[in-house]
């Protein structure tokens, strides 16, 4: 199943604390249009073996739309981008999973 959706790409700006550790700061959000796809059984199995819960894939028609963001949001749900794959036609596939821990 595939459908077109408004996708919010999210990057995190980090700042240094008093001892030089990176602390998450503000989120930078921008909206793009993408096509939502399910993932193959093979992709699901390989990611699930690592103890992760893969959710799906977003295809962006132009690779330049992706600026190395770490997260995406679809319909109010935030996900972590765990893998990207540039396609031969100049697009990019963003594979995402549930966000766990403090990054939520």
C-alpha positions as CSV (number, residue, x, y, z in Angstrom):
1,X,0.0,0.0,0.0
2,X,1.2,3.4,-0.8
3,X,-0.2,6.9,-0.4
4,X,1.0,10.5,-0.6
5,X,1.4,12.4,2.7
6,X,2.7,15.5,4.2
7,X,5.9,14.5,6.0
8,X,7.8,16.7,8.5
9,X,11.5,16.2,8.6
10,X,13.1,17.0,11.9
11,X,16.8,17.7,12.8
12,X,18.0,18.5,16.3
13,X,20.5,21.3,16.9
14,X,22.9,20.4,19.7
15,X,24.7,22.6,22.1
16,X,27.6,22.0,24.5
17,X,27.2,22.0,28.2
18,X,29.8,23.2,30.7
19,X,32.0,20.1,30.4
20,X,31.8,19.8,26.6
21,X,29.0,17.2,26.3
22,X,26.4,17.6,23.5
23,X,23.0,18.4,24.8
24,X,19.9,18.3,22.5
25,X,18.6,21.8,21.8
26,X,15.9,23.0,19.5
27,X,14.2,21.0,16.8
28,X,14.3,22.3,13.2
29,X,11.2,21.2,11.3
30,X,10.3,21.4,7.7
31,X,7.6,20.0,5.6
32,X,7.9,17.9,2.4
33,X,5.6,15.7,0.3
34,X,6.4,12.0,0.3
35,X,5.0,8.7,-0.7
36,X,4.4,6.3,2.2
37,X,5.2,2.6,1.6
38,X,5.2,-0.5,3.7
39,X,8.5,-2.4,4.1
40,X,9.4,-5.8,2.8
41,X,9.4,-8.9,4.9
42,X,13.1,-9.1,4.5
43,X,13.7,-5.5,5.7
44,X,11.4,-6.0,8.7
45,X,13.2,-9.2,9.7
46,X,16.7,-7.7,9.4
47,X,15.8,-4.7,11.5
48,X,13.7,-6.7,14.0
49,X,16.7,-9.0,14.7
50,X,18.4,-5.9,16.1
51,X,15.5,-5.5,18.5
52,X,14.0,-2.5,16.7
53,X,10.5,-2.0,15.5
54,X,10.5,-0.9,11.8
55,X,7.4,1.0,10.7
56,X,7.7,1.9,7.0
57,X,9.4,3.8,4.3
58,X,8.9,7.3,2.8
59,X,10.0,7.9,-0.7
60,X,11.0,11.5,-1.6
61,X,11.1,12.2,-5.4
62,X,14.1,14.5,-5.1
63,X,17.1,13.4,-3.0
64,X,17.9,17.1,-2.4
65,X,14.7,17.3,-0.2
66,X,16.5,15.3,2.4
67,X,19.1,17.2,4.4
68,X,20.3,14.4,6.7
69,X,17.5,14.8,9.3
70,X,17.4,12.2,12.0
71,X,13.6,12.1,12.6
72,X,10.4,12.5,10.7
73,X,6.8,13.0,11.7
74,X,3.7,11.6,10.0
75,X,0.2,12.5,11.1
76,X,1.5,13.6,14.6
77,X,3.6,10.5,15.2
78,X,7.4,11.0,15.5
79,X,9.8,8.3,14.0
80,X,13.6,7.8,13.8
81,X,15.1,7.5,10.4
82,X,17.4,4.4,10.7
83,X,18.4,4.0,7.0
84,X,18.4,5.9,3.8
85,X,18.8,4.6,0.2
86,X,19.2,6.9,-2.8
87,X,17.4,5.6,-5.9
88,X,18.7,5.6,-9.5
89,X,16.0,8.1,-10.5
90,X,17.3,10.8,-8.2
91,X,14.9,10.1,-5.3
92,X,15.6,8.8,-1.8
93,X,14.0,6.2,0.4
94,X,13.8,7.0,4.2
95,X,13.3,3.9,6.3
96,X,11.9,4.7,9.8
97,X,11.1,3.1,13.1
98,X,9.4,4.0,16.4
99,X,11.2,6.5,18.6
100,X,12.1,5.1,22.0
101,X,13.8,6.6,25.0
102,X,14.4,10.2,25.7
103,X,14.4,11.3,22.0
104,X,10.6,11.4,22.0
